[in-house]
Amino acid sequence: MIETEQKIIRIGSSDGITLSKKDLATLGAKRGDIVKVRVELAKPKRHDQLMNEYDSFVEKYGQTLKNLADR
C-alpha cells in the first residue's frame, strides 16, 4: 500500500490523477492492473497554512521590520 497526494489534472476530456513509476514499482503494479483506490480531499489545516504564510512573511520582511523597530 502507498499513500500519496496528487493534484487532479485534465486527462483528455476527463479529470483524473496519475501514479508515478516509483509508486507503481513500490506496489509491484503495472499498466493494466486493477487497483483499489480510496479518495479523500486533502485540505491543509488552517493553522498549518497560516503558519506557512507567517514564516514566508518573516523570511521576506523580518529584517525590515526589525530595522523599523530599532529606529
N, CA, C and O atoms as a Tinker XYZ file with bonds, in Angstrom:
   284  protein
     1  N      0.844000   -1.179000    0.000000    73     2
     2  CA     0.000000    0.000000    0.000000    64     1     3
     3  C      0.890000    1.243000    0.000000    63     2     4     5
     4  O      1.934000    1.270000    0.651000    81     3
     5  N      0.472000    2.249000   -0.722000    73     3     6
     6  CA     1.158000    3.539000   -0.717000    64     5     7
     7  C      0.164000    4.619000   -0.315000    63     6     8     9
     8  O     -1.046000    4.453000   -0.467000    81     7
     9  N      0.685000    5.720000    0.197000    73     7    10
    10  CA    -0.155000    6.888000    0.469000    64     9    11
    11  C      0.523000    8.068000   -0.195000    63    10    12    13
    12  O      1.697000    8.341000    0.053000    81    11
    13  N     -0.213000    8.762000   -1.034000    73    11    14
    14  CA     0.344000    9.886000   -1.768000    64    13    15
    15  C     -0.727000   10.938000   -1.981000    63    14    16    17
    16  O     -1.918000   10.630000   -1.952000    81    15
    17  N     -0.315000   12.165000   -2.193000    73    15    18
    18  CA    -1.251000   13.229000   -2.547000    64    17    19
    19  C     -0.983000   13.613000   -3.989000    63    18    20    21
    20  O      0.166000   13.818000   -4.381000    81    19
    21  N     -2.031000   13.709000   -4.770000    73    19    22
    22  CA    -1.919000   14.055000   -6.179000    64    21    23
    23  C     -2.900000   15.155000   -6.508000    63    22    24    25
    24  O     -3.979000   15.235000   -5.920000    81    23
    25  N     -2.529000   15.999000   -7.444000    73    23    26
    26  CA    -3.410000   17.050000   -7.935000    64    25    27
    27  C     -4.301000   16.464000   -9.024000    63    26    28    29
    28  O     -3.836000   15.683000   -9.854000    81    27
    29  N     -5.575000   16.838000   -9.024000    73    27    30
    30  CA    -6.481000   16.405000  -10.086000    64    29    31
    31  C     -6.128000   17.205000  -11.336000    63    30    32    33
    32  O     -6.073000   18.434000  -11.311000    81    31
    33  N     -5.889000   16.481000  -12.431000    73    31    34
    34  CA    -5.485000   17.115000  -13.687000    64    33    35
    35  C     -6.435000   16.716000  -14.804000    63    34    36    37
    36  O     -7.217000   15.776000  -14.662000    81    35
    37  N     -6.361000   17.433000  -15.911000    73    35    38
    38  CA    -7.153000   17.110000  -17.101000    64    37    39
    39  C     -6.443000   15.976000  -17.839000    63    38    40    41
    40  O     -5.247000   16.063000  -18.119000    81    39
    41  N     -7.181000   14.919000  -18.149000    73    39    42
    42  CA    -6.668000   13.804000  -18.943000    64    41    43
    43  C     -7.667000   13.596000  -20.067000    63    42    44    45
    44  O     -8.732000   13.015000  -19.858000    81    43
    45  N     -7.326000   14.068000  -21.260000    73    43    46
    46  CA    -8.282000   14.042000  -22.369000    64    45    47
    47  C     -9.448000   14.945000  -22.041000    63    46    48    49
    48  O     -9.262000   16.125000  -21.740000    81    47
    49  N    -10.660000   14.396000  -22.097000    73    47    50
    50  CA   -11.844000   15.189000  -21.762000    64    49    51
    51  C    -12.325000   14.901000  -20.338000    63    50    52    53
    52  O    -13.415000   15.319000  -19.947000    81    51
    53  N    -11.505000   14.187000  -19.572000    73    51    54
    54  CA   -11.853000   13.834000  -18.190000    64    53    55
    55  C    -10.873000   14.459000  -17.217000    63    54    56    57
    56  O     -9.844000   15.000000  -17.622000    81    55
    57  N    -11.187000   14.386000  -15.954000    73    55    58
    58  CA   -10.258000   14.763000  -14.899000    64    57    59
    59  C     -9.771000   13.483000  -14.244000    63    58    60    61
    60  O    -10.501000   12.493000  -14.190000    81    59
    61  N     -8.540000   13.497000  -13.746000    73    59    62
    62  CA    -8.014000   12.297000  -13.115000    64    61    63
    63  C     -6.732000   12.571000  -12.369000    63    62    64    65
    64  O     -6.268000   13.709000  -12.293000    81    63
    65  N     -6.161000   11.507000  -11.813000    73    63    66
    66  CA    -4.872000   11.573000  -11.140000    64    65    67
    67  C     -3.953000   10.561000  -11.794000    63    66    68    69
    68  O     -4.408000    9.645000  -12.478000    81    67
    69  N     -2.657000   10.730000  -11.579000    73    67    70
    70  CA    -1.686000    9.793000  -12.129000    64    69    71
    71  C     -0.906000    9.155000  -10.990000    63    70    72    73
    72  O     -0.866000    9.682000   -9.878000    81    71
    73  N     -0.293000    8.027000  -11.275000    73    71    74
    74  CA     0.589000    7.359000  -10.321000    64    73    75
    75  C      1.998000    7.374000  -10.894000    63    74    76    77
    76  O      2.191000    7.085000  -12.075000    81    75
    77  N      2.971000    7.705000  -10.075000    73    75    78
    78  CA     4.355000    7.764000  -10.539000    64    77    79
    79  C      4.912000    6.358000  -10.756000    63    78    80    81
    80  O      4.399000    5.380000  -10.211000    81    79
    81  N      5.969000    6.278000  -11.560000    73    79    82
    82  CA     6.634000    4.991000  -11.776000    64    81    83
    83  C      7.133000    4.424000  -10.453000    63    82    84    85
    84  O      7.078000    3.217000  -10.218000    81    83
    85  N      7.623000    5.318000   -9.588000    73    83    86
    86  CA     8.126000    4.887000   -8.278000    64    85    87
    87  C      7.012000    4.242000   -7.457000    63    86    88    89
    88  O      7.212000    3.184000   -6.862000    81    87
    89  N      5.835000    4.879000   -7.424000    73    87    90
    90  CA     4.710000    4.320000   -6.670000    64    89    91
    91  C      4.262000    2.989000   -7.261000    63    90    92    93
    92  O      3.959000    2.050000   -6.526000    81    91
    93  N      4.221000    2.910000   -8.587000    73    91    94
    94  CA     3.843000    1.647000   -9.229000    64    93    95
    95  C      4.847000    0.549000   -8.888000    63    94    96    97
    96  O      4.465000   -0.588000   -8.612000    81    95
    97  N      6.133000    0.898000   -8.908000    73    95    98
    98  CA     7.160000   -0.087000   -8.574000    64    97    99
    99  C      7.026000   -0.535000   -7.122000    63    98   100   101
   100  O      7.178000   -1.719000   -6.818000    81    99
   101  N      6.744000    0.401000   -6.232000    73    99   102
   102  CA     6.555000    0.066000   -4.820000    64   101   103
   103  C      5.410000   -0.928000   -4.651000    63   102   104   105
   104  O      5.491000   -1.855000   -3.845000    81   103
   105  N      4.345000   -0.723000   -5.421000    73   103   106
   106  CA     3.190000   -1.623000   -5.363000    64   105   107
   107  C      3.435000   -2.933000   -6.094000    63   106   108   109
   108  O      2.755000   -3.928000   -5.842000    81   107
   109  N      4.405000   -2.933000   -6.998000    73   107   110
   110  CA     4.597000   -4.092000   -7.865000    64   109   111
   111  C      3.501000   -4.148000   -8.914000    63   110   112   113
   112  O      3.127000   -5.226000   -9.374000    81   111
   113  N      2.983000   -2.978000   -9.292000    73   111   114
   114  CA     1.871000   -2.893000  -10.244000    64   113   115
   115  C      2.379000   -2.413000  -11.593000    63   114   116   117
   116  O      3.458000   -1.831000  -11.704000    81   115
   117  N      1.578000   -2.671000  -12.608000    73   115   118
   118  CA     1.913000   -2.208000  -13.955000    64   117   119
   119  C      0.641000   -1.791000  -14.664000    63   118   120   121
   120  O     -0.463000   -2.082000  -14.205000    81   119
   121  N      0.805000   -1.105000  -15.792000    73   119   122
   122  CA    -0.343000   -0.656000  -16.586000    64   121   123
   123  C     -1.242000   -1.859000  -16.887000    63   122   124   125
   124  O     -0.764000   -2.917000  -17.296000    81   123
   125  N     -2.528000   -1.683000  -16.683000    73   123   126
   126  CA    -3.497000   -2.747000  -16.932000    64   125   127
   127  C     -3.938000   -3.466000  -15.670000    63   126   128   129
   128  O     -4.997000   -4.093000  -15.652000    81   127
   129  N     -3.129000   -3.381000  -14.600000    73   127   130
   130  CA    -3.524000   -3.990000  -13.330000    64   129   131
   131  C     -4.704000   -3.212000  -12.746000    63   130   132   133
   132  O     -4.866000   -2.021000  -13.011000    81   131
   133  N     -5.504000   -3.885000  -11.965000    73   131   134
   134  CA    -6.635000   -3.249000  -11.297000    64   133   135
   135  C     -6.219000   -2.951000   -9.863000    63   134   136   137
   136  O     -5.693000   -3.818000   -9.165000    81   135
   137  N     -6.462000   -1.714000   -9.433000    73   135   138
   138  CA    -6.104000   -1.302000   -8.078000    64   137   139
   139  C     -7.342000   -0.795000   -7.352000    63   138   140   141
   140  O     -8.303000   -0.346000   -7.976000    81   139
   141  N     -7.306000   -0.870000   -6.047000    73   139   142
   142  CA    -8.372000   -0.310000   -5.216000    64   141   143
   143  C     -7.926000    1.087000   -4.796000    63   142   144   145
   144  O     -6.791000    1.276000   -4.360000    81   143
   145  N     -8.815000    2.053000   -4.928000    73   143   146
   146  CA    -8.482000    3.443000   -4.634000    64   145   147
   147  C     -9.422000    3.981000   -3.567000    63   146   148   149
   148  O    -10.640000    3.831000   -3.662000    81   147
   149  N     -8.843000    4.609000   -2.552000    73   147   150
   150  CA    -9.618000    5.309000   -1.524000    64   149   151
   151  C     -9.290000    6.786000   -1.680000    63   150   152   153
   152  O     -8.119000    7.166000   -1.668000    81   151
   153  N    -10.302000    7.616000   -1.824000    73   151   154
   154  CA   -10.072000    9.033000   -2.106000    64   153   155
   155  C    -10.673000    9.894000   -1.010000    63   154   156   157
   156  O    -11.808000    9.676000   -0.586000    81   155
   157  N     -9.905000   10.872000   -0.557000    73   155   158
   158  CA   -10.430000   11.898000    0.335000    64   157   159
   159  C     -9.752000   13.200000   -0.051000    63   158   160   161
   160  O     -8.601000   13.203000   -0.486000    81   159
   161  N    -10.455000   14.287000    0.107000    73   159   162
   162  CA    -9.926000   15.590000   -0.260000    64   161   163
   163  C     -8.891000   16.020000    0.766000    63   162   164   165
   164  O     -9.178000   16.084000    1.962000    81   163
   165  N     -7.693000   16.313000    0.296000    73   163   166
   166  CA    -6.607000   16.740000    1.185000    64   165   167
   167  C     -6.622000   18.252000    1.275000    63   166   168   169
   168  O     -6.275000   18.945000    0.318000    81   167
   169  N     -7.023000   18.757000    2.424000    73   167   170
   170  CA    -7.038000   20.199000    2.644000    64   169   171
   171  C     -6.042000   20.510000    3.749000    63   170   172   173
   172  O     -6.044000   19.857000    4.793000    81   171
   173  N     -5.193000   21.504000    3.526000    73   171   174
   174  CA    -4.272000   21.855000    4.606000    64   173   175
   175  C     -5.050000   22.393000    5.800000    63   174   176   177
   176  O     -6.038000   23.110000    5.645000    81   175
   177  N     -4.594000   22.039000    6.975000    73   175   178
   178  CA    -5.225000   22.580000    8.174000    64   177   179
   179  C     -5.004000   24.083000    8.180000    63   178   180   181
   180  O     -3.932000   24.555000    7.802000    81   179
   181  N     -5.988000   24.820000    8.598000    73   179   182
   182  CA    -5.918000   26.282000    8.574000    64   181   183
   183  C     -4.713000   26.794000    9.355000    63   182   184   185
   184  O     -4.041000   27.726000    8.914000    81   183
   185  N     -4.435000   26.194000   10.508000    73   183   186
   186  CA    -3.300000   26.621000   11.320000    64   185   187
   187  C     -1.992000   26.415000   10.556000    63   186   188   189
   188  O     -1.138000   27.301000   10.536000    81   187
   189  N     -1.835000   25.251000    9.929000    73   187   190
   190  CA    -0.619000   24.965000    9.168000    64   189   191
   191  C     -0.449000   25.961000    8.029000    63   190   192   193
   192  O      0.655000   26.447000    7.785000    81   191
   193  N     -1.535000   26.264000    7.337000    73   191   194
   194  CA    -1.481000   27.217000    6.234000    64   193   195
   195  C     -1.087000   28.599000    6.754000    63   194   196   197
   196  O     -0.253000   29.278000    6.155000    81   195
   197  N     -1.684000   29.009000    7.863000    73   195   198
   198  CA    -1.376000   30.310000    8.450000    64   197   199
   199  C      0.090000   30.386000    8.881000    63   198   200   201
   200  O      0.748000   31.401000    8.651000    81   199
   201  N      0.602000   29.334000    9.497000    73   199   202
   202  CA     1.997000   29.325000    9.933000    64   201   203
   203  C      2.949000   29.377000    8.740000    63   202   204   205
   204  O      3.984000   30.040000    8.806000    81   203
   205  N      2.616000   28.693000    7.659000    73   203   206
   206  CA     3.448000   28.749000    6.455000    64   205   207
   207  C      3.483000   30.164000    5.893000    63   206   208   209
   208  O      4.538000   30.649000    5.485000    81   207
   209  N      2.335000   30.821000    5.874000    73   207   210
   210  CA     2.282000   32.198000    5.390000    64   209   211
   211  C      3.074000   33.124000    6.314000    63   210   212   213
   212  O      3.776000   34.017000    5.840000    81   211
   213  N      2.966000   32.919000    7.618000    73   211   214
   214  CA     3.721000   33.722000    8.584000    64   213   215
   215  C      5.224000   33.540000    8.375000    63   214   216   217
   216  O      5.972000   34.516000    8.332000    81   215
   217  N      5.660000   32.289000    8.244000    73   215   218
   218  CA     7.086000   32.016000    8.032000    64   217   219
   219  C      7.598000   32.694000    6.767000    63   218   220   221
   220  O      8.696000   33.250000    6.760000    81   219
   221  N      6.809000   32.650000    5.700000    73   219   222
   222  CA     7.196000   33.311000    4.449000    64   221   223
   223  C      7.297000   34.819000    4.644000    63   222   224   225
   224  O      8.225000   35.454000    4.143000    81   223
   225  N      6.343000   35.388000    5.370000    73   223   226
   226  CA     6.339000   36.827000    5.634000    64   225   227
   227  C      7.582000   37.230000    6.427000    63   226   228   229
   228  O      8.255000   38.203000    6.085000    81   227
   229  N      7.880000   36.478000    7.484000    73   227   230
   230  CA     9.036000   36.796000    8.327000    64   229   231
   231  C     10.330000   36.653000    7.529000    63   230   232   233
   232  O     11.243000   37.468000    7.662000    81   231
   233  N     10.403000   35.619000    6.704000    73   231   234
   234  CA    11.603000   35.423000    5.886000    64   233   235
   235  C     11.801000   36.605000    4.934000    63   234   236   237
   236  O     12.925000   37.059000    4.721000    81   235
   237  N     10.715000   37.089000    4.373000    73   235   238
   238  CA    10.799000   38.166000    3.388000    64   237   239
   239  C     10.984000   39.535000    4.038000    63   238   240   241
   240  O     11.782000   40.340000    3.559000    81   239
   241  N     10.256000   39.810000    5.125000    73   239   242
   242  CA    10.224000   41.156000    5.701000    64   241   243
   243  C     10.784000   41.257000    7.120000    63   242   244   245
   244  O     10.772000   42.343000    7.699000    81   243
   245  N     11.268000   40.171000    7.688000    73   243   246
   246  CA    11.713000   40.168000    9.078000    64   245   247
   247  C     12.777000   41.209000    9.385000    63   246   248   249
   248  O     12.664000   41.936000   10.371000    81   247
   249  N     13.804000   41.289000    8.555000    73   247   250
   250  CA    14.884000   42.242000    8.799000    64   249   251
   251  C     14.381000   43.675000    8.677000    63   250   252   253
   252  O     14.771000   44.536000    9.466000    81   251
   253  N     13.529000   43.936000    7.709000    73   251   254
   254  CA    12.956000   45.276000    7.544000    64   253   255
   255  C     12.159000   45.669000    8.779000    63   254   256   257
   256  O     12.287000   46.795000    9.260000    81   255
   257  N     11.345000   44.770000    9.296000    73   255   258
   258  CA    10.559000   45.060000   10.500000    64   257   259
   259  C     11.467000   45.305000   11.703000    63   258   260   261
   260  O     11.207000   46.190000   12.518000    81   259
   261  N     12.536000   44.512000   11.806000    73   259   262
   262  CA    13.481000   44.703000   12.912000    64   261   263
   263  C     14.141000   46.076000   12.801000    63   262   264   265
   264  O     14.282000   46.780000   13.801000    81   263
   265  N     14.546000   46.459000   11.592000    73   263   266
   266  CA    15.168000   47.772000   11.389000    64   265   267
   267  C     14.211000   48.899000   11.772000    63   266   268   269
   268  O     14.622000   49.879000   12.392000    81   267
   269  N     12.950000   48.764000   11.407000    73   267   270
   270  CA    11.960000   49.784000   11.767000    64   269   271
   271  C     11.769000   49.859000   13.280000    63   270   272   273
   272  O     11.637000   50.949000   13.838000    81   271
   273  N     11.753000   48.722000   13.933000    73   271   274
   274  CA    11.557000   48.683000   15.385000    64   273   275
   275  C     12.744000   49.300000   16.119000    63   274   276   277
   276  O     12.575000   49.876000   17.194000    81   275
   277  N     13.944000   49.185000   15.547000    73   275   278
   278  CA    15.156000   49.702000   16.187000    64   277   279
   279  C     15.347000   51.205000   15.981000    63   278   280   281
   280  O     16.291000   51.769000   16.534000    81   279
   281  N     14.504000   51.863000   15.219000    73   279   282
   282  CA    14.650000   53.309000   14.959000    64   281   283
   283  C     14.312000   54.124000   16.172000    63   282   284
   284  O     14.381000   55.352000   16.130000    81   283
